[in-house]
Amino acid sequence: MDPRVKLLKEFSQAFIPGTVKVETEQFGFPFLEELLSDGVELEYGELTPSRLLHKYKLVNVPEHRMNELLGAHLGKTCNLCRYFGAEANDAFCFNLDNNRKTDNTRVIPEMELAVRMLRDCLRNLEFEPLIVASGRGYHVWCRLEQAADNNLLHGFMLRAAVQALMAFQGKGYDHNLIKFSFYPDLRVHDLVSLRLFGSDHARNKAFSRVFTPEGLLSEAASWNYFEDFMENKKVSATKFAAACEALGALETPAQN
């Protein structure tokens, strides 16, 4: 088995088991017949003729089929998106998107400032995030040694994002040009998914590279960084509790 498959499986261990969204250019009945073998069921399919990818949410995916899909993800014939656990997760993600109506794939100054301030905020709390260029912005991932309640995760992410955006004050930047989304999403955790690491961007086919203070890494260096992130950058329960206390996330946890 490709060692990268093992890394992605470990990364996905708290996500809803056997459930995945496949984004691919492939479609048609022969493709669906192959996709829906071995008991795999289609919850919904979205054919998008005006866009580059079609989307299929699959459930009851057995392990060997998930391995095959992960291999296809690595082979860049599809993108895999996973759904966060309903109650608790050991991974969470800030999704920063360029909120401009046009030219929303360009990295604007507001995005540069927001992701830098969020990274600084997390590092000050002894987190070392995995920051991945997403096409419209960045996915900022964190990992925990133990799964934490989704309400606590949401409260933590909300306060960290607010702290990052406070840097906009008095600098002439428009915070409205940045859209923050939080995963897991408490309201629709089973409806929204997020792309796994290792994908190509749907439009420009460029690899979604890791972003560091020194800039974007190459594809090979990004995978090396991801492996190190998985092995060495998990945050202990003690450090996460201290970070939540520092941000005030323990005082008034978010509610569904």
VOTI-140224 format. One record per residue (C-alpha): x, y, z; residue in three letters; residue number from 0. Coordinates in Angstrom, 3 decimals, decimal comma, m for minus. Layout:
<rs>
         px         py         pz   code   pos
          X          Y          Z    ALA   NUM
...
</rs>
This chain:
<rs>
         px         py         pz   code   pos
      0,000      0,000      0,000    MET     0
      1,205      3,490     m0,851    ASP     1
      2,440      5,028      2,456    PRO     2
      0,546      8,186      1,545    ARG     3
     m2,716      6,184      1,677    VAL     4
     m1,866      5,172      5,240    LYS     5
     m1,227      8,806      6,147    LEU     6
     m4,583      9,904      4,723    LEU     7
     m6,378      7,043      6,493    LYS     8
     m4,865      8,091      9,809    GLU     9
     m5,795     11,693      9,055    PHE    10
     m9,403     10,579      8,413    SER    11
     m9,855      8,304     11,417    GLN    12
    m12,402     10,513     13,251    ALA    13
    m14,444     11,365     10,156    PHE    14
    m17,779      9,647      9,448    ILE    15
    m16,739      6,097      8,543    PRO    16
    m17,601      4,755      5,116    GLY    17
    m18,810      8,139      3,852    THR    18
    m17,019     10,180      1,222    VAL    19
    m17,719     12,690     m1,526    LYS    20
    m15,996     12,015     m4,834    VAL    21
    m15,306     14,916     m7,176    GLU    22
    m14,394     13,780    m10,658    THR    23
    m14,728     14,556    m14,341    GLU    24
    m16,122     11,067    m14,899    GLN    25
    m19,836     10,375    m15,307    PHE    26
    m22,282      8,032    m17,022    GLY    27
    m23,927      4,712    m16,200    PHE    28
    m20,836      2,511    m16,755    PRO    29
    m18,868      4,729    m14,366    PHE    30
    m21,659      4,619    m11,761    LEU    31
    m21,925      0,852    m12,049    GLU    32
    m18,251      0,543    m11,274    GLU    33
    m18,416      3,156     m8,511    LEU    34
    m21,394      1,545     m6,773    LEU    35
    m20,035     m1,976     m6,446    SER    36
    m19,375     m3,969     m3,257    ASP    37
    m22,387     m2,510     m1,443    GLY    38
    m21,444      1,146     m1,951    VAL    39
    m24,561      3,347     m2,103    GLU    40
    m25,093      6,720     m3,745    LEU    41
    m26,688      9,268     m1,400    GLU    42
    m26,706     11,941     m4,079    TYR    43
    m25,054     12,841     m7,334    GLY    44
    m24,544     16,317     m8,724    GLU    45
    m23,797     16,673    m12,412    LEU    46
    m22,456     20,134    m13,142    THR    47
    m22,154     20,755    m16,895    PRO    48
    m21,023     24,338    m16,361    SER    49
    m18,148     23,283    m14,105    ARG    50
    m15,245     20,892    m14,262    LEU    51
    m16,231     18,344    m11,625    LEU    52
    m19,198     16,110    m10,950    HIS    53
    m19,877     15,193     m7,314    LYS    54
    m21,058     11,927     m5,790    TYR    55
    m21,682     11,374     m2,086    LYS    56
    m21,098      7,719     m1,273    LEU    57
    m22,058      5,828      1,882    VAL    58
    m21,365      2,298      3,132    ASN    59
    m17,946      2,326      1,489    VAL    60
    m15,985     m0,738      2,719    PRO    61
    m12,353     m0,341      3,667    GLU    62
    m10,895     m1,902      0,539    HIS    63
    m12,976      0,402     m1,654    ARG    64
    m11,946      3,413      0,416    MET    65
     m8,331      2,383     m0,162    ASN    66
     m9,009      2,279     m3,905    GLU    67
    m10,608      5,737     m3,812    LEU    68
     m7,670      7,113     m1,858    LEU    69
     m5,390      5,666     m4,503    GLY    70
     m7,438      7,429     m7,191    ALA    71
     m7,190     10,647     m5,155    HIS    72
     m3,404     10,287     m5,123    LEU    73
     m3,459      9,433     m8,820    GLY    74
     m5,375     12,676     m9,411    LYS    75
     m8,290     11,092    m11,214    THR    76
    m10,610     12,388     m8,493    CYS    77
    m10,673     14,469     m5,329    ASN    78
    m11,926     12,925     m2,093    LEU    79
    m13,770     14,976      0,507    CYS    80
    m14,591     13,640      3,983    ARG    81
    m17,318     14,446      6,499    TYR    82
    m16,433     15,294     10,097    PHE    83
    m17,682     13,239     13,029    GLY    84
    m21,021     14,229     14,517    ALA    85
    m19,948     14,623     18,139    GLU    86
    m16,179     14,953     18,386    ALA    87
    m13,107     15,166     16,162    ASN    88
     m9,337     14,991     16,474    ASP    89
     m8,885     17,269     13,444    ALA    90
    m10,402     20,656     12,708    PHE    91
     m9,964     23,182      9,951    CYS    92
    m10,326     26,897      9,317    PHE    93
    m11,377     27,443      5,693    ASN    94
    m10,356     30,927      4,534    LEU    95
    m11,879     31,937      1,206    ASP    96
    m11,457     35,013     m0,950    ASN    97
    m14,942     36,570     m0,719    ASN    98
    m14,641     38,699     m3,853    ARG    99
    m17,382     38,176     m6,433    LYS   100
    m14,893     38,216     m9,291    THR   101
    m11,277     37,085     m9,525    ASP   102
    m11,752     35,073     m6,343    ASN   103
     m8,763     32,809     m6,971    THR   104
     m6,224     35,615     m6,543    ARG   105
     m4,438     35,855     m3,191    VAL   106
     m5,418     39,360     m2,082    ILE   107
     m3,573     41,377      0,612    PRO   108
     m6,407     40,725      3,079    GLU   109
     m5,949     36,978      2,638    MET   110
     m2,209     37,221      3,170    GLU   111
     m2,747     39,157      6,385    LEU   112
     m5,540     36,893      7,674    ALA   113
     m3,670     33,628      7,194    VAL   114
     m0,471     35,087      8,658    ARG   115
     m2,291     36,398     11,742    MET   116
     m4,162     33,121     12,210    LEU   117
     m0,912     31,185     11,974    ARG   118
      0,700     33,489     14,533    ASP   119
     m2,294     33,118     16,851    CYS   120
     m2,142     29,322     16,675    LEU   121
      1,610     29,218     17,133    ARG   122
      1,341     31,420     20,212    ASN   123
     m1,032     28,774     21,569    LEU   124
      1,577     26,043     20,807    GLU   125
     m0,192     24,727     17,706    PHE   126
      1,746     24,114     14,505    GLU   127
     m0,935     24,186     11,797    PRO   128
     m0,909     22,585      8,383    LEU   129
     m1,737     25,388      5,925    ILE   130
     m2,726     24,290      2,425    VAL   131
     m3,421     26,509     m0,575    ALA   132
     m7,026     25,746     m1,550    SER   133
     m7,450     27,786     m4,725    GLY   134
     m9,627     30,534     m3,245    ARG   135
     m7,606     30,837     m0,076    GLY   136
     m6,262     28,408      2,502    TYR   137
     m7,239     25,414      4,587    HIS   138
     m5,649     25,700      8,026    VAL   139
     m5,676     22,287      9,727    TRP   140
     m4,873     21,356     13,327    CYS   141
     m4,594     17,895     14,869    ARG   142
     m5,224     16,751     18,439    LEU   143
     m3,945     13,684     20,246    GLU   144
     m7,486     13,095     21,526    GLN   145
    m10,822     13,899     19,915    ALA   146
    m12,539     16,981     21,370    ALA   147
    m16,218     17,890     21,524    ASP   148
    m17,412     19,731     18,434    ASN   149
    m18,916     22,566     20,486    ASN   150
    m15,544     23,201     22,114    LEU   151
    m13,787     23,042     18,751    LEU   152
    m16,211     25,580     17,300    HIS   153
    m15,735     27,949     20,227    GLY   154
    m11,973     27,684     19,897    PHE   155
    m11,986     28,295     16,137    MET   156
    m14,385     31,228     16,389    LEU   157
    m12,233     33,019     18,941    ARG   158
     m8,998     32,308     17,101    ALA   159
    m10,505     33,729     13,894    ALA   160
    m11,689     36,849     15,705    VAL   161
     m8,223     37,357     17,148    GLN   162
     m6,693     37,010     13,667    ALA   163
     m9,122     39,535     12,181    LEU   164
     m8,414     42,071     14,929    MET   165
     m5,130     42,712     13,108    ALA   166
     m7,152     44,399     10,341    PHE   167
     m8,045     47,331     12,587    GLN   168
     m6,368     50,543     11,566    GLY   169
     m4,474     49,014      8,635    LYS   170
     m6,843     49,980      5,833    GLY   171
     m7,826     46,401      4,980    TYR   172
    m11,400     45,217      4,450    ASP   173
    m12,153     42,156      6,574    HIS   174
    m15,343     41,581      4,574    ASN   175
    m13,198     40,288      1,707    LEU   176
    m12,307     37,243      3,808    ILE   177
    m14,811     34,482      4,510    LYS   178
    m14,097     32,138      7,435    PHE   179
    m15,783     28,738      7,581    SER   180
    m15,229     26,282     10,400    PHE   181
    m15,021     22,498     10,131    TYR   182
    m16,627     20,612     11,770    PRO   183
    m19,706     22,732     11,105    ASP   184
    m22,084     22,237     14,028    LEU   185
    m25,217     22,824     11,959    ARG   186
    m24,563     20,713      8,889    VAL   187
    m21,661     18,414      9,729    HIS   188
    m23,189     15,581      7,689    ASP   189
    m23,919     17,795      4,669    LEU   190
    m20,658     19,653      4,138    VAL   191
    m17,301     18,036      3,523    SER   192
    m13,742     19,166      3,013    LEU   193
    m11,106     18,000      0,563    ARG   194
     m8,372     15,763      1,848    LEU   195
     m4,774     16,817      1,536    PHE   196
     m3,055     15,789     m1,690    GLY   197
     m5,525     17,066     m4,278    SER   198
     m5,165     19,130     m7,419    ASP   199
     m7,186     22,315     m7,760    HIS   200
    m10,270     21,656     m9,888    ALA   201
     m9,738     24,522    m12,320    ARG   202
     m6,034     25,055    m12,751    ASN   203
     m4,946     21,457    m11,977    LYS   204
     m2,199     22,777     m9,704    ALA   205
     m1,337     20,726     m6,625    PHE   206
     m2,696     22,205     m3,394    SER   207
      0,695     22,916     m1,873    ARG   208
      1,615     23,490      1,753    VAL   209
      2,129     27,133      2,670    PHE   210
      4,926     28,004      5,128    THR   211
      6,389     31,312      6,324    PRO   212
      8,981     30,879      3,578    GLU   213
      6,308     30,415      0,890    GLY   214
      4,637     27,547     m0,975    LEU   215
      6,443     24,196     m0,974    LEU   216
      6,832     21,916     m3,957    SER   217
      4,548     18,890     m4,244    GLU   218
      7,214     16,506     m2,937    ALA   219
      8,163     18,840     m0,082    ALA   220
      4,473     19,302      0,754    SER   221
      4,058     15,543      1,230    TRP   222
      7,157     15,468      3,443    ASN   223
      5,706     18,310      5,498    TYR   224
      2,371     16,480      5,763    PHE   225
      4,104     13,334      6,998    GLU   226
      5,956     15,340      9,655    ASP   227
      2,700     17,086     10,592    PHE   228
      1,020     13,713     11,150    MET   229
      3,904     12,305     13,171    GLU   230
      4,976     15,282     15,249    ASN   231
      2,432     18,108     15,288    LYS   232
     m0,480     16,646     17,251    LYS   233
     m1,545     18,818     20,187    VAL   234
     m2,016     17,146     23,561    SER   235
     m5,272     17,388     25,496    ALA   236
     m3,472     19,448     28,152    THR   237
     m2,189     21,987     25,615    LYS   238
     m5,570     22,182     23,898    PHE   239
     m7,310     22,858     27,223    ALA   240
     m4,767     25,579     28,006    ALA   241
     m5,302     27,125     24,556    ALA   242
     m9,078     27,098     25,011    CYS   243
     m8,699     28,759     28,404    GLU   244
     m6,390     31,403     26,938    ALA   245
     m8,975     32,281     24,283    LEU   246
    m11,939     32,080     26,662    GLY   247
    m13,435     29,126     24,798    ALA   248
    m14,089     27,242     28,054    LEU   249
    m16,275     29,994     29,479    GLU   250
    m19,170     30,047     27,019    THR   251
    m18,932     27,037     24,703    PRO   252
    m20,828     27,324     21,422    ALA   253
    m24,213     25,684     21,232    GLN   254
    m25,840     23,821     18,364    ASN   255
</rs>
